[in-house]
């Protein structure tokens, strides 16, 4: 694809990223991408929250790339005992 300015744009790549979602005390769905620091959004419905976090992720990735930061950070898991 040619942008018309003499440079070719590389094809879009897709990333699969984890998100967390919960409903707050006011009924809004709060969603976060834990591997991108500060990348959060919300919506009145789950569908709206998912759409909003996708847009937020794209914007966060653009900013991180512009600032020369790694696009994502490591995400680890730990195991803890749970008394049920």
C-alpha positions as CSV (number, residue, x, y, z in Angstrom):
1,X,0.0,0.0,0.0
2,X,1.5,3.3,-1.0
3,X,0.6,6.4,1.1
4,X,1.3,8.8,-1.8
5,X,4.3,10.3,-0.2
6,X,6.9,7.9,-1.7
7,X,7.0,5.5,1.3
8,X,5.4,2.2,1.6
9,X,3.4,1.5,4.7
10,X,4.0,-1.9,6.3
11,X,0.9,-4.1,6.6
12,X,-0.9,-4.0,9.9
13,X,0.0,-6.6,12.4
14,X,-2.4,-8.0,15.0
15,X,-1.5,-8.5,18.7
16,X,-3.4,-10.7,21.1
17,X,-3.4,-9.0,24.5
18,X,-4.9,-10.0,27.9
19,X,-7.5,-7.8,29.5
20,X,-9.3,-7.7,32.8
21,X,-12.9,-6.6,33.2
22,X,-15.1,-6.0,36.2
23,X,-18.3,-4.1,37.0
24,X,-17.9,-1.3,39.5
25,X,-20.3,-0.2,42.2
26,X,-22.0,2.2,39.8
27,X,-22.6,-0.5,37.2
28,X,-19.9,0.6,34.7
29,X,-17.6,-2.1,33.2
30,X,-14.0,-1.2,33.9
31,X,-11.5,-2.8,31.6
32,X,-7.7,-2.8,31.7
33,X,-4.8,-4.2,29.7
34,X,-2.3,-5.3,32.4
35,X,0.6,-5.6,30.0
36,X,0.4,-1.9,29.0
37,X,0.9,0.3,32.0
38,X,-2.0,2.8,32.5
39,X,-4.1,1.4,29.6
40,X,-7.6,1.4,31.0
41,X,-11.1,2.2,29.8
42,X,-14.8,1.7,30.7
43,X,-18.2,1.4,29.2
44,X,-21.9,1.1,30.3
45,X,-22.0,-2.4,28.7
46,X,-19.5,-5.1,28.3
47,X,-19.6,-4.6,24.5
48,X,-18.9,-0.9,24.9
49,X,-16.1,-1.5,27.3
50,X,-14.5,-4.0,24.9
51,X,-14.7,-1.6,22.0
52,X,-13.3,1.2,24.2
53,X,-10.3,-0.8,25.4
54,X,-9.4,-1.8,21.9
55,X,-9.3,1.9,21.0
56,X,-7.3,2.7,24.2
57,X,-4.8,-0.1,23.4
58,X,-4.2,1.2,19.9
59,X,-3.6,4.7,21.3
60,X,-1.4,3.5,24.1
61,X,0.7,1.4,21.7
62,X,1.2,4.4,19.4
63,X,2.4,6.6,22.2
64,X,4.7,3.9,23.6
65,X,6.2,3.4,20.1
66,X,6.6,7.2,19.6
67,X,8.5,7.4,22.9
68,X,10.7,4.4,22.1
69,X,9.2,2.3,24.9
70,X,8.6,-1.4,24.7
71,X,5.0,-2.0,23.5
72,X,4.2,-4.2,26.4
73,X,5.7,-5.3,29.8
74,X,6.0,-8.8,31.1
75,X,3.1,-10.5,32.8
76,X,3.8,-13.2,35.3
77,X,1.6,-15.6,37.3
78,X,2.1,-16.8,40.9
79,X,0.5,-19.6,42.7
80,X,-1.0,-19.0,46.2
81,X,-2.9,-21.2,48.5
82,X,-6.6,-20.4,48.8
83,X,-8.7,-21.6,51.7
84,X,-12.2,-22.3,50.5
